[in-house]
Amino acid sequence: ELASPVAAVATVLLFLKGQKVLRGNEGMSFLVNMLYEITIDMRAFLLIQFGAVVSNAFAYRLLRGDTDAYGTSGASLFSSYALLMHADGVGEHDVYMDGMLSAL
């Protein structure tokens, strides 16, 4: 049971180590540096996105805490993330529409 999580973490670490190795190649160096700069520049966007997900999760949990999609904090965060990122939520359109209408 422990092998899968350890393998997942090792895969990510191996990818990061591979990027350091590719930095030594003259043809790949600028691409690795570009990916690094893009990741650094995404911080502000990710902070705004995180705030939007958390605030929507909190608001929907207050409005629709009786449903499965927003019954717990984890489910509320997941449902809000799915709603914001995929514009579909978890496929329960009536939950979102009822929540929005009851807020009005």
C-alpha positions as CSV (number, residue, x, y, z in Angstrom):
1,E,0.0,0.0,0.0
2,L,2.9,2.4,0.7
3,A,4.6,1.7,-2.6
4,S,2.2,3.7,-4.8
5,P,2.5,7.0,-2.8
6,V,6.3,6.6,-2.6
7,A,6.5,5.9,-6.3
8,A,4.4,9.0,-7.1
9,V,6.6,11.2,-5.0
10,A,9.8,9.6,-6.5
11,T,8.5,10.3,-10.0
12,V,8.0,14.0,-9.3
13,L,11.5,14.2,-7.7
14,L,13.0,12.3,-10.6
15,F,11.4,14.8,-13.0
16,L,12.9,17.7,-11.1
17,K,16.3,16.1,-11.1
18,G,15.9,15.5,-14.8
19,Q,15.4,19.2,-15.3
20,K,18.6,20.0,-13.5
21,V,20.4,17.5,-15.8
22,L,18.8,19.0,-18.9
23,R,20.0,22.5,-17.8
24,G,23.5,21.4,-18.6
25,N,22.6,20.7,-22.3
26,E,23.0,23.9,-24.3
27,G,20.0,23.2,-26.5
28,M,17.6,22.5,-23.5
29,S,19.0,25.1,-21.1
30,F,16.8,28.0,-22.2
31,L,13.7,25.8,-22.2
32,V,14.3,24.7,-18.6
33,N,15.0,28.3,-17.6
34,M,11.8,29.4,-19.3
35,L,9.7,26.8,-17.5
36,Y,11.3,28.0,-14.2
37,E,10.4,31.7,-15.0
38,I,6.9,30.8,-16.0
39,T,6.4,28.9,-12.7
40,I,7.7,31.9,-10.7
41,D,5.4,34.3,-12.6
42,M,2.3,32.1,-12.0
43,R,2.5,32.8,-8.2
44,A,0.1,35.8,-8.3
45,F,-2.4,33.9,-10.5
46,L,-2.3,30.9,-8.2
47,L,-2.9,33.0,-5.1
48,I,-5.9,34.6,-6.7
49,Q,-7.2,31.2,-7.8
50,F,-6.7,29.8,-4.4
51,G,-8.6,32.7,-2.8
52,A,-11.5,32.2,-5.3
53,V,-11.8,28.5,-4.6
54,V,-11.7,28.9,-0.8
55,S,-14.2,31.8,-0.7
56,N,-16.6,30.0,-3.1
57,A,-16.3,26.8,-1.1
58,F,-17.1,28.7,2.1
59,A,-20.0,30.5,0.6
60,Y,-21.5,27.4,-1.0
61,R,-21.0,25.4,2.2
62,L,-23.0,28.1,4.1
63,L,-25.7,28.0,1.4
64,R,-25.9,24.4,0.5
65,G,-24.2,22.5,3.4
66,D,-27.0,19.9,3.4
67,T,-26.0,18.4,0.0
68,D,-23.3,15.8,-0.6
69,A,-21.3,18.2,-2.8
70,Y,-20.8,20.7,0.0
71,G,-21.4,18.5,3.1
72,T,-17.8,18.5,4.3
73,S,-14.9,21.0,3.9
74,G,-13.0,18.7,1.6
75,A,-16.0,18.0,-0.6
76,S,-16.8,21.7,-0.7
77,L,-13.3,22.6,-1.8
78,F,-13.3,19.9,-4.5
79,S,-16.8,20.9,-5.8
80,S,-15.9,24.6,-5.8
81,Y,-12.6,23.9,-7.7
82,A,-14.5,21.8,-10.2
83,L,-17.1,24.4,-10.7
84,L,-14.6,27.2,-11.1
85,M,-12.1,25.4,-13.3
86,H,-14.4,23.2,-15.4
87,A,-17.6,25.2,-15.3
88,D,-19.4,21.9,-14.6
89,G,-18.9,21.2,-10.9
90,V,-19.5,17.6,-10.1
91,G,-22.4,17.2,-12.5
92,E,-25.0,18.4,-10.0
93,H,-26.3,21.5,-11.8
94,D,-29.4,21.7,-9.6
95,V,-27.3,22.1,-6.5
96,Y,-25.6,25.1,-8.0
97,M,-28.7,26.7,-9.4
98,D,-30.7,26.2,-6.2
99,G,-27.8,27.6,-4.2
100,M,-27.6,30.7,-6.4
101,L,-31.4,31.2,-6.4
102,S,-31.7,30.8,-2.6
103,A,-28.9,33.4,-2.1
104,L,-31.0,36.0,-4.0
